[in-house]
Amino acid sequence: MSLTTAQIESINDAAENEKDRVFFWRCDELRRAGYSFRDVLLLAISDDVDLHLAIDLPARGCPHDTALRILA
């Protein structure tokens, strides 16, 4: 069974929507952790950044600037 162009576009749209939802969720979580808008974008856009670590570092008293250097 082969997929039609419309079906392929629908799959691609769903994947893009999921990526967008994950990005915005990461942004929300990082803002709640106290990061600046600029740092939120830098951290949220990178799939390599461990979100749990990014939230945990400031919660344990690590300054945001230091946490950003550790994460980047």
PyMOL commands that set and color helices and strands:
alter all, ss='L'
color gray80, all
select helices_A, chain A and resi 5-32+37-45+51-59+64-71
alter helices_A, ss='H'
color red, helices_A
deselect
rebuild
show_as cartoon
